[in-house]
Amino acid sequence: MKLSVIVPVYNTARYLAGCFASILNPDLRDYEVIVVNDGSTDQSPEIIHDWNRRFPTLLHPVDTPNGGLGHARNVGLALARGEYVLFVDSDDTLADGALEEILTLTEQRFDIAVFDFVHVDEKGQKLARFSGCEENSSFSLQERPSFLHAPMNACNKIWRKSLFLDNGIAFPDRLWFEDLATSPKLLLHAEKILPVHKPWYLYLQRQGSITNATNAERNREMITVVHGVLDYFREKDSLTQYSAELEYLCFYHEFLTSVTRVNLIDPKSPVQEELRDDYLREFPHYRSNPYFRGAPAKYRLLAGLIEHRRWRGVHMLMTMNKKVKGR
């Protein structure tokens, strides 16, 4: 079997029909859909059962006690029979015709294929398209180390399953930012990363997602995530080789994005201080990083405000930015 599509489900009953309709096609062959019900308490189990009755040879449901998104993906991985795996979150969809093209792509030989994704709203209106990869030909991380700065989303990639199994890599349980915790480790082992410039994944922007969440406290988990990535590269004797790339990866996700996300929620939150202090302890000389020197001016401006604890200024800038983007 070429492809296993893994769909973790937790209380997303209102979105399941759209998700399943985009990934279930009885006219296509050589793939399966594994739906992991992660202890849902809404109508999701009944909806999964109904779709399983309609597509019994394609859709394979499994129930597990609630353990979080990472846990549910790991359950799916353990059951997957495909040479490749594709993760689809249960409130998202694939674009029309994407599944057929993905199956055709798996006839090639690669370790990871990276495609574009589109943000959509609750009405299905397209908000923005994002490139998964700027390269035009296949590469490895050693050849293009700056790919560590591409979106680390798990869902805009087709993964050779053996990358997980052969290297003992799994998603973390009950931890936010599980994609960032896992994708860089997998990239390190990929010999052939294949760019595909097609917008196959439609990512729903809804209240309650991590990017839109109002839980400042859970942003502390970014500290665990970035140190886990650094420790893994250190364990594989690759920390020095990718030191500049990893320093900037942590800068963007911990020092910049997580701090400003917390600041927007509460400009007096101690969590922003913890994130700031943790990054500066690890990377006190980040301003000499070549990627930082080439970063957009707004990143460097925010970095200065964060470094000097100008929290009110950070809040004003991020609030203005949010208004400009219409959020």
FENHUFEN-V631168 format. One record per pair of residues at least 4 apart in sequence whose ideal C-beta (glycine too) atoms are under 6 Angstrom apart, sorted by the first residue. I is the first residue (numbers start at 1). J is the second residue. Records with the same first field share a line. If there is no record, write none. Layout:
I: J ; J
//
This chain:
1: 30 ; 81 ; 82
2: 30 ; 82 ; 83 ; 106
3: 31 ; 82 ; 84 ; 106
4: 32 ; 34 ; 80 ; 82 ; 85
5: 23 ; 33 ; 86 ; 88
6: 34 ; 73 ; 76 ; 85 ; 87
7: 35 ; 88 ; 90
8: 36 ; 38 ; 69 ; 72 ; 73
9: 37 ; 40 ; 44 ; 90
10: 38 ; 40
11: 40 ; 42
12: 90 ; 91
13: 42 ; 43 ; 44 ; 47
15: 19 ; 91
16: 20 ; 47
18: 93
19: 90 ; 93
20: 24 ; 51
22: 93 ; 94
23: 33 ; 94 ; 99
24: 55 ; 58
28: 103
31: 103
32: 60
33: 58 ; 59
34: 60 ; 76 ; 79
35: 48 ; 61
36: 62 ; 72 ; 75 ; 76
37: 45 ; 48 ; 63
38: 64 ; 66 ; 72
39: 65 ; 66
40: 44 ; 45
43: 47
48: 61
51: 59
52: 59 ; 61
55: 59
64: 75
67: 71 ; 173
68: 173 ; 174
69: 178
70: 171 ; 172 ; 173 ; 178
71: 173
73: 171
74: 170 ; 171
77: 164
80: 85 ; 161
84: 106 ; 158 ; 160
85: 159 ; 161
86: 158
87: 154 ; 155
91: 204
92: 203 ; 204
93: 202
94: 98 ; 99 ; 200
95: 200 ; 202
98: 102 ; 200
105: 113
110: 192 ; 194
111: 160 ; 190 ; 191 ; 192
112: 157 ; 159 ; 190 ; 193
113: 158 ; 194 ; 196
114: 132 ; 133 ; 157 ; 195
115: 132 ; 156 ; 196 ; 198 ; 200
116: 131 ; 132 ; 199
117: 130 ; 156 ; 201 ; 203
118: 126 ; 129 ; 199 ; 202
119: 127 ; 128 ; 203 ; 205
120: 124 ; 126 ; 202 ; 204
121: 125 ; 127 ; 205
129: 199
132: 156
133: 150 ; 195
135: 139 ; 195
138: 192 ; 194
139: 143 ; 144 ; 193
140: 191
141: 147 ; 187 ; 188
145: 242 ; 245
148: 184 ; 245 ; 249
152: 179 ; 180 ; 183
153: 179
154: 179
155: 201
156: 201
159: 163
162: 166
163: 186 ; 189
164: 169
167: 189
169: 185 ; 186
171: 178 ; 182
172: 178 ; 181
175: 221
176: 210 ; 218 ; 221
177: 222 ; 225
179: 183
180: 225 ; 253
181: 225 ; 228
184: 229
185: 232
207: 212
214: 265
216: 262 ; 265 ; 266 ; 269 ; 271
219: 258 ; 262 ; 271
220: 271
222: 254 ; 258
223: 278
226: 250 ; 254
233: 238 ; 239
234: 239
238: 242
242: 246
244: 289
247: 283 ; 286 ; 289
248: 289 ; 291
250: 254
251: 255 ; 286
252: 256
253: 257
254: 258 ; 275 ; 279
255: 279
258: 275
259: 272 ; 275 ; 276 ; 306
260: 318
262: 269 ; 271 ; 272
263: 267 ; 272 ; 314 ; 315
264: 318
267: 311 ; 315
276: 306
279: 283
280: 284
286: 292
295: 299 ; 300
305: 310 ; 313 ; 314
322: 327
//
